[in-house]
Every structure is written in structure tokens, then in C-alpha cells.
Amino acid sequence: MSETFTDLDHEALDNLIERVTEAKEHELALSPDDCQLLLDALMTLANLQEQMACSDITIGKLRKLSGIIASSERLKNNLSKPGKSGKKTNKKRRKPKTAPVKPAIIHHPLDEWSKGDVCPKCRTGKLYKFEPATLLRITGQSPFTPEQHIMERLRCNACGAYFTAKVSDEVLADGKVTQKYGYSARAIIAINKYGMGSPFYRQESLQVQLGVPITASTQFDQVELLTNDITPVFYTLKKLAADGVKFYLDDTTKRILQAKPVEKKCRNSNNTRMRSGVYTSGLIAQIEAHEIVLFKTNIGHAGEFIDEILTPRDQALPAPILMSDALSHNQPTVCQVESALCNSHARRQFYDVYSHFTEEVEDILAKYKKIWIADDEALEQGLTDKARLVYHQTHSLPVMEGIKQWGEKHFADETVEENSGLGKAITYFLKYYPKLTAFCRIEGAPLDNNRIESQLKLIVRDRKNAMFHQTEVGAGIADIITSMIATCSVSEVNVFEYLQWLQRESETVKVEPEKYLPWCYSPT
């Protein structure tokens, strides 16, 4: 049956409704044209209902895409009745935190009286030292404070020589005498832009209101100078990442205005094709006790980025674990990996059809919840990778096998249509079951890819607020600074102090960047 879709403007639709209403009230016949319009509308409705019955377009997806509801996937947000949510846990996964800044200690002496004085109230006793009273005050100020340094100078009236007072070490610690914007100013501009998602023009607007105007172009210039000082460390981190034992990989769309389509070689082939899609690829590499977060924005996808990272890898090392989604182009071509797929993606396949298969999906989500609870318990107990594997084999593998058998039985009994939304979710789970259960087969294999997806929120936030990069140079600067900010975050390092440290030691950083990695920094 052919599908007919008719677009009606508001006036035409109002007229049609008026004619149908009049025909109903006076028992009149509709014209052939009106009957055809109504038939087209019914066909459109029927087609929409058919599409909503599959996983491509569900009510939940349609409501999320249209902004009617938030994109939360927590079952409690969608249940109309108490569900089989399984046991609850109040424990949460540990989130990286930097050490809190200690407040400055300011003493307020008691000038009126001293130890040993007669009490001014009773005139009998004597005063003695007691525990001081305290007040914690959080003060606010502009991110940038202008300071005008006046250096006294003398001049010889015979030879004309000048003698200028030296600037204090405290001032020189924030920049050379020839620079207007201190290291701290450059660091805070970069953190606001790439860490907090505040575009340069928005920072400019704020500073105008605070009385310290700094134009957007000036901010970019200062960020570029900062990038020059920290780039050696960034490339050292990329080199170290090549020998990682575990990787998390994903990407998200981005936009570079001046990026032109390029002809790129296809991986695993001598063919080439024109490419224009711009993505920011994100990667977390685990090396020994440390983690490195890296980003790259270009016309390319995550698979090409992991190839770039792994190309210099020591071939004598064992195959690393790679956690990603199920897209085939995320797999590297330069070396073998132990592939693990994200269970959050598999769970989402079921969640997206919840509105049409409520009872079945509610049961699957409750089972999946047990697996994440088991993973949290293993983390809380501080289990080694080997002990964690045994723990999941005991508690999680039977649950995964139960979901697998449940799906296979539905297909065998033909109680679920394979092309339906639920059928496609089951097909996805069965197709990728071996890699979805990698955490039950491989020591240290992650359960999901949420680690890198949470880091990519830095990119998404910048994309929503600033929308695009003007040039590839600007995108490269963003990648370097964002990578450093994210790596400091997972290393629990104060990024503001760290960026200043790299600038102060910039000459040495160029020679020995391996001594200035984020985990090498310690507050003085």
C-alpha cells in the first residue's frame, strides 16, 4: 500500500475541521476532496503508529527528542506502578575529587584585655587563654583582578643610568615582568571555557559587568599562549597512552566551520572516499596506577583515533582491553585487543521500548540492576581484578545467561516478533552476548562505557554553549586543554594550580615533560 502524506497549513486545517463539524451537525455528505484529505490523515496516523511499534520510534524516544521529558533512563521515572526494581543500594561509585583548598587563616587579636588581667565583668577573677571563636567566611570577587605595580626608579643626572626597584617574587611567580596577563589569568580563562563550557564571548560579557573587560579575542590569545606551554606534556601523555592496559573509547559530533571535506583512505582497504563528518573522539587509557584522558577533534571517528594512539605501542605487550559500543569502526586495525562492549547500550535497547513492552522490559531492567549492584559491591570491597572476575562469575553471569535464555525462548516460541522493538533489543543482546559478558571472562574488563561518556560531557557542554570551532587550530587547542583538564580531574589534581605550575616551569617542561605529568604535581 502506498503511503500518502499531506501537509496542511493552519488555515486549511481549520477550514477542514469546520466543514467536517458542519457535515456532522447537519448530516451532510463530505466532498470527495475532503474525504481524500481525511483518508490521507488516517493513513498518516496508521503509519506513525506502526513506526512507534518498533524500536526506531517509540513514544519515549519521541517525547525525549521533542524535549517533552528529560532523557533520564532511570526506571523509577517511568513506572506507573511499583516495579521489580530489585534491592537498592545507598552506596555510590567514587567520583574523582581534588583536594579542597584550605582557607586562609586570619588572626584577630583581643586588644582590650590580656592574659592575667582582672575580669572586667566580675572584678574578681583573672582572664586566661581559652579556645578561640571561629568564623568561616566565603568571599566573592571578579575572576580577574587588575593590579598596577609601581616600581620606584632613580636616574643618574650625569650618565643617565636608570635604577628600578625589583618586583617581588610573589608577582614574578604569576608571570614575567613583560606580560600583562598572569599565569593564573590564563589558567582561569581556559578552565572557564573548556572545563565549565563558558564561551569567550560570555566571559567577556561577565567581565564588562564586573568592571574588568577582557575581549573574546584577547582571551583566545592568552589560551593559545597557555597551550604552547603545556603541549609537551600533552604529547608525552599520548605516548604513554599507547602502552595502556585498558581503554575506554567513544566519540560525539562536533563542528568546525572552516573544515572542508577531505579524501581519506579507508581502513583495511586501499580505497579512498570523501569525508566531511567532524567528531570529537574521547579516550581513557589506564597505565599502571594512572589514567589518561585524551580528545581529538577532526574529520574522523573514534576508530581512527585509537589507531593513532596504538600505532607506537610496544608489540611485546599483551593485548589491551578495549571498552566501546558495538559500532564496527570503533575497533582498531593496528593491533589486537580484547574487546568488551558496553552494557549500558544493551540496556538502553530495552529501555527505549518500555512503553510498548512494559512488563517484559521492567523485568529485564530489574535483572540488569542486579549486575550493576554486584559491580558496585566488588568496587566497595576493593577486590583485585582476579577476585572481581570470580565475583561476577558467581553473581552476574547467571543473570546474563538468564536474559539470554529468556530472549532465545521468546524467539523459539515465536512470542516476540524479531522486527518489533523488543525483538530488535533481544537480537542486539544475543548478537553481542560474548562481548557484553567480557567482564565475566576477562580480568579487569569494565561493565560499561560510562567512564568516557561522562568525560565527553565536557565536549557536549562546550558544543551546546559555543556551538562550533572556527578553525582546526582552535579545535586542536581545545583538545589539548580539555585533555589536560580531564586528566587532572581523574588524577585528583587541582587543575588551576597545575596549569600555573607548567607555565612557570615552561622552559624545563620542554626538555623533560615526563617530570611534569599531572600525577607528578604536589602542592607546595
C-alpha positions in Angstrom: 0.0 0.0 0.0 1.4 3.4 -1.0 1.9 5.9 1.8 0.4 9.4 1.2 1.3 12.4 3.4 -0.4 15.7 3.0 0.9 18.9 4.6 -1.9 21.3 5.6 -1.3 24.8 6.9 -3.2 26.1 9.9 -5.9 27.9 7.8 -6.6 24.8 5.6 -6.8 22.6 8.6 -9.2 24.9 10.4 -11.4 25.0 7.3 -11.4 21.2 7.0 -12.4 20.9 10.7 -15.2 23.4 10.2 -16.6 21.5 7.2 -16.4 18.2 9.0 -18.1 19.6 12.0 -20.9 21.2 9.9 -21.4 17.9 8.0 -21.7 16.0 11.3 -24.2 18.5 12.8 -26.5 18.7 9.7 -25.9 15.1 8.4 -24.4 16.3 5.2 -22.1 14.4 2.9 -18.4 15.5 2.5 -17.0 16.3 -0.8 -14.6 13.8 -2.5 -11.6 16.2 -1.8 -12.5 16.3 1.9 -12.8 12.6 2.1 -9.4 12.2 0.5 -7.9 14.6 3.0 -9.4 12.6 5.9 -8.2 9.3 4.3 -4.7 10.7 4.0 -4.7 11.8 7.6 -5.8 8.3 8.7 -3.1 6.7 6.6 -0.5 9.0 8.2 -1.8 8.1 11.7 -1.7 4.4 10.9 1.9 4.7 9.6 3.0 6.6 12.7 1.5 4.0 15.0 3.3 1.3 13.0 6.6 3.1 13.4 6.1 3.6 17.1 5.5 -0.1 17.5 9.2 -0.8 16.6 12.3 0.5 18.3 13.1 3.1 15.7 10.4 5.5 17.0 8.8 4.9 20.4 6.7 7.2 22.4 9.5 7.5 24.9 12.0 8.4 22.2 9.6 10.8 20.5 9.0 12.6 23.8 12.7 12.8 24.6 13.6 14.1 21.1 10.9 16.7 21.3 12.1 17.9 24.7 8.8 17.0 26.5 10.7 14.9 29.0 14.3 14.6 30.3 16.4 11.9 28.8 16.8 10.0 32.1 16.8 6.3 31.8 16.1 5.5 35.4 13.1 3.2 35.6 11.6 5.0 38.6 10.9 8.0 36.3 8.7 6.0 34.0 6.9 3.5 36.3 3.2 4.0 36.8 3.2 1.3 39.5 5.9 -0.1 41.8 8.2 -2.2 39.7 10.6 -5.1 40.1 13.5 -2.8 40.8 15.5 -5.3 42.9 17.3 -4.4 46.0 18.5 -0.9 46.5 21.9 0.3 47.5 22.8 3.6 49.0 26.5 3.2 48.0 27.6 5.3 45.0 30.6 4.9 42.8 33.6 7.0 43.9 33.9 10.2 41.9 37.3 11.8 41.4 37.8 14.8 43.6 40.6 17.3 44.0 41.9 18.2 47.4 39.8 21.1 48.9 41.5 24.5 49.1 42.4 25.2 52.7 41.0 28.5 54.0 43.5 31.3 54.8 44.0 31.7 58.5 43.5 35.3 59.7 44.0 36.1 63.4 42.0 38.8 65.1 43.8 39.8 68.4 41.9 40.8 71.5 43.5 44.2 72.1 41.3 45.3 75.1 42.5 42.7 77.5 45.4 40.3 78.0 46.0 37.0 79.8 46.2 37.6 83.6 44.0 40.8 83.6 41.2 41.2 86.2 37.8 40.2 84.7 36.1 43.5 83.7 32.7 42.0 84.5 33.0 40.5 87.9 36.2 42.3 89.0 37.2 39.2 90.9 38.6 36.5 88.7 41.5 36.7 86.2 41.4 36.1 82.5 43.2 33.0 80.9 43.6 31.6 77.4 40.5 29.7 76.1 39.6 28.1 72.8 39.2 30.8 70.2 35.9 31.5 68.4 35.9 30.8 64.7 34.1 32.2 61.6 34.3 30.7 58.1 33.7 33.4 55.5 33.4 32.6 51.8 34.1 35.8 49.8 33.3 36.6 46.2 35.3 38.6 43.7 35.9 39.0 40.0 37.8 36.1 38.4 40.3 38.7 37.2 41.7 41.4 39.4 43.8 44.2 37.9 46.9 45.2 39.7 49.0 48.3 38.9 52.6 47.7 40.1 54.6 50.9 40.5 58.3 50.4 40.7 60.3 53.3 42.1 63.1 54.5 39.8 66.2 56.6 40.1 68.2 58.2 37.4 71.8 59.5 37.4 72.0 63.1 36.4 75.4 62.6 35.0 75.3 59.4 32.9 71.5 59.0 32.7 71.5 55.4 34.0 68.3 54.1 35.5 67.9 52.1 38.7 64.5 50.4 39.1 63.1 48.7 42.2 62.7 44.9 41.7 59.3 43.3 41.5 58.5 40.9 44.4 58.9 37.2 43.9 55.2 36.7 44.5 54.4 38.9 41.5 57.0 37.1 39.3 55.5 33.7 40.3 52.5 34.7 38.3 54.3 35.8 35.1 57.2 37.7 33.7 57.5 41.4 34.0 56.8 41.8 30.3 53.4 40.1 30.3 50.1 41.7 31.1 48.0 38.6 31.8 49.4 36.4 34.6 49.6 32.6 34.5 46.6 32.5 36.9 44.5 34.6 34.5 45.4 32.4 31.5 44.5 29.3 33.6 41.2 30.5 34.7 40.2 31.6 31.2 41.0 28.1 29.9 39.2 26.4 32.8 36.1 28.5 32.3 36.0 27.8 28.6 37.0 24.2 28.3 36.2 22.9 31.7 33.0 24.8 32.5 31.7 25.4 29.0 31.6 29.2 29.2 32.3 30.7 25.8 34.8 33.5 25.4 32.0 36.0 24.5 30.1 35.1 27.6 33.2 35.6 29.8 33.7 39.0 28.0 30.1 40.0 28.9 30.6 39.0 32.5 33.9 40.9 32.8 32.3 44.0 31.4 29.7 43.9 34.1 32.4 43.4 36.8 34.4 46.3 35.5 37.4 44.4 34.2 36.7 44.0 30.5 38.7 41.3 28.6 37.6 40.8 24.9 37.0 37.4 23.5 39.9 37.7 21.1 42.2 38.6 23.9 41.1 35.5 25.8 41.8 33.3 22.9 45.3 34.8 22.5 46.0 34.0 26.2 44.7 30.5 25.9 46.9 30.0 22.9 50.0 31.1 24.9 48.9 28.7 27.6 48.7 25.8 25.1 52.2 26.5 23.9 53.5 25.8 27.4 51.5 22.7 28.1 51.7 20.9 24.7 54.9 19.0 25.5 53.1 17.3 28.4 50.1 16.5 26.2 52.2 14.7 23.7 54.0 12.8 26.4 50.6 11.6 27.7 49.7 10.4 24.2 52.9 8.5 24.0 52.3 6.9 27.4 48.7 6.0 26.5 50.0 3.7 23.7 51.1 1.1 26.2 47.9 1.2 28.3 46.4 -2.0 29.6 42.7 -0.8 29.3 41.0 1.7 27.1 37.5 3.3 27.1 36.6 4.8 23.7 33.7 6.8 22.3 33.0 9.9 20.2 30.5 12.7 19.7 29.6 15.1 16.9 31.4 18.4 16.7 31.6 21.3 14.2 34.5 23.2 12.6 33.3 26.0 10.4 36.3 26.1 8.1 36.7 22.3 7.9 36.5 21.2 4.2 35.6 17.7 3.0 38.8 15.6 2.6 39.6 12.4 0.8 40.7 9.8 3.3 42.0 6.3 2.9 39.5 3.6 4.1 40.8 1.5 6.9 41.8 -2.1 5.9 41.5 -1.1 2.3 43.4 0.8 -0.4 40.2 2.6 -1.4 39.6 6.3 -0.5 36.4 8.3 -0.1 35.4 11.9 0.6 34.7 12.5 4.3 33.1 15.6 5.9 31.8 14.4 9.3 33.5 16.2 12.2 33.7 14.3 15.5 35.5 14.6 18.8 36.9 11.3 19.8 37.5 10.6 23.5 39.7 8.0 25.1 40.7 7.0 28.6 43.9 4.9 28.8 44.8 3.1 32.0 48.5 2.8 32.6 49.5 1.1 35.8 48.0 3.2 38.6 47.2 6.2 36.5 44.6 7.2 33.9 45.0 9.5 30.9 42.1 11.2 29.2 42.6 12.4 25.6 40.5 14.1 23.0 40.8 14.7 19.3 38.5 16.8 17.1 38.8 16.3 13.3 37.1 14.7 10.3 37.4 11.2 11.6 35.9 8.8 14.1 36.9 7.0 17.3 38.4 4.0 15.5 40.9 6.2 13.6 41.8 7.9 16.9 42.5 4.6 18.7 44.6 3.5 15.7 46.7 6.7 16.1 47.2 6.0 19.8 48.1 2.3 19.4 50.4 2.6 16.4 53.6 3.2 18.5 52.5 0.5 21.1 55.2 -2.0 22.2 54.2 -5.2 20.3 55.6 -7.3 23.1 52.9 -6.2 25.5 49.7 -8.3 25.8 46.6 -7.3 24.0 44.8 -4.4 25.9 41.2 -4.4 26.9 39.1 -2.0 24.8 35.6 -0.9 26.0 33.4 0.7 23.4 30.0 0.4 21.9 29.1 -2.1 19.2 30.0 0.1 16.1 32.4 -1.9 14.0 34.5 1.2 13.1 35.4 1.6 16.8 37.7 -1.4 16.6 41.4 -0.7 16.0 43.2 -2.1 12.9 46.8 -1.8 14.1 46.9 -4.3 16.9 44.7 -7.0 18.5 42.6 -6.1 21.5 40.3 -7.9 24.0 37.0 -6.3 23.0 34.4 -5.6 25.6 31.0 -4.0 24.8 29.0 -1.5 26.8 26.1 -3.0 28.8 24.6 0.5 29.2 24.0 0.4 25.4 22.4 -3.0 25.6 20.2 -2.0 28.4 19.1 1.1 26.5 17.9 -1.1 23.7 15.3 -2.5 26.1 14.6 0.8 27.8 13.7 2.5 24.6 10.7 0.1 24.0 9.5 0.2 27.6 6.2 2.0 26.7 5.2 -0.9 24.4 6.5 -3.9 26.3 6.2 -2.7 29.9 6.1 -6.0 31.8 9.0 -7.6 29.8 11.3 -4.6 29.9 10.6 -3.9 33.6 11.8 -7.5 34.3 15.0 -7.1 32.2 15.9 -3.7 33.8 15.5 -5.2 37.2 17.8 -8.0 36.3 20.4 -5.6 34.8 20.2 -3.6 38.0 21.5 -6.7 40.0 24.6 -6.7 37.7 25.5 -3.1 38.4 24.8 -3.6 42.1 27.3 -6.6 42.0 29.9 -4.3 40.3 29.4 -1.6 42.9 29.8 -4.2 45.7 33.0 -5.5 44.1 34.3 -1.9 44.0 33.4 -1.2 47.6 35.1 -4.3 48.8 38.3 -3.3 47.0 38.6 -6.6 45.1 41.5 -7.3 42.9 40.8 -7.9 39.2 41.0 -11.6 39.7 38.7 -11.6 42.7 36.3 -9.3 40.9 36.1 -11.7 37.9 35.2 -14.6 40.3 32.6 -12.4 42.0 30.9 -11.5 38.7 31.1 -15.1 37.5 29.2 -16.0 40.7 26.7 -13.2 40.9 26.4 -11.6 37.4 27.0 -14.4 34.8 23.8 -16.4 35.9 21.8 -13.2 35.4 23.2 -12.5 31.9 22.6 -16.2 31.0 19.1 -15.9 32.2 18.4 -12.8 30.0 20.0 -14.7 27.0 17.8 -17.8 27.6 14.7 -15.7 28.0 15.3 -14.0 24.7 16.1 -17.3 22.9 12.9 -18.8 24.3 10.8 -15.9 23.0 12.2 -16.3 19.5 11.9 -20.1 19.6 8.2 -19.9 20.8 7.6 -17.0 18.3 6.0 -15.0 21.1 8.1 -11.9 20.1 8.3 -10.7 16.5 12.0 -10.2 15.6 11.3 -7.0 13.8 9.4 -5.5 16.7 11.1 -3.1 19.1 11.5 -5.8 21.8 12.7 -8.2 19.1 15.4 -5.9 17.9 16.6 -5.3 21.5 16.8 -9.1 22.1 18.6 -9.6 18.8 21.2 -6.9 19.8 21.7 -8.7 23.1 22.1 -12.1 21.6 24.3 -11.0 18.8 26.8 -9.3 21.1 26.4 -11.5 24.1 30.1 -12.8 24.1 31.5 -9.3 24.2 28.7 -8.0 26.6 29.9 -10.7 29.1 33.6 -9.8 28.8 33.5 -8.6 32.4 32.7 -12.2 33.3 35.6 -13.7 31.2 38.5 -11.2 31.3 40.2 -9.9 34.4 39.7 -6.1 34.7 37.2 -5.8 31.8 34.7 -3.0 32.5 30.9 -3.5 32.7 30.1 -0.4 30.7 31.5 2.6 28.9 30.1 5.2 31.2 33.6 6.5 32.2 34.4 8.0 28.8 30.8 9.1 28.2 30.9 11.2 31.3 34.2 12.8 30.1 32.6 13.5 26.7 30.1 15.7 28.6 32.9 18.3 28.6 32.8 18.3 24.8 29.0 18.3 24.7 28.7 21.2 27.1 31.1 23.2 25.0 29.2 22.3 21.9 25.9 23.4 23.3 27.3 26.7 24.6 29.8 27.7 21.9 28.3 25.6 19.1 31.4 25.3 16.9 35.1 25.9 16.4 36.1 28.4 13.8 39.3 26.7 12.6 41.1 23.4 13.0 43.7 25.3 15.0 41.1 26.3 17.6 39.8 22.7 17.7 43.4 21.5 18.4 43.8 24.0 21.2 40.5 22.9 22.7 41.6 19.2 22.5 44.9 19.8 24.4 43.5 21.9 27.2 40.4 19.7 27.6 42.6 16.6 27.8 44.7 18.2 30.5 41.7 19.3 32.5 40.1 15.9 32.3 43.3 14.0 33.2 43.8 16.3 36.2 40.3 15.5 37.2 40.7 11.7 37.2 44.1 12.2 38.9 42.5 14.3 41.6 44.9 17.2 40.9 44.0 20.9 41.3 44.0 21.9 37.6 44.2 25.6 38.3 47.4 25.2 40.3 48.8 22.6 37.9 48.4 24.8 34.8 50.2 27.7 36.6 53.0 25.3 37.5 53.5 24.2 33.9 53.7 27.9 32.8 56.2 28.8 35.5 58.4 25.8 34.5 57.8 26.1 30.8 61.5 26.1 29.8 62.1 22.9 31.8 58.8 21.4 30.6 60.1 21.5 27.0 63.2 19.5 27.9 61.8 17.0 30.5 58.0 16.9 30.1 57.8 13.4 31.7 58.6 15.1 35.0 55.6 17.3 34.8 52.7 14.9 34.3 49.6 15.6 36.4 50.3 13.0 39.0 53.8 14.4 39.4 52.4 17.6 40.8 52.3 18.2 44.5 51.1 21.5 46.1 53.8 23.4 47.8 
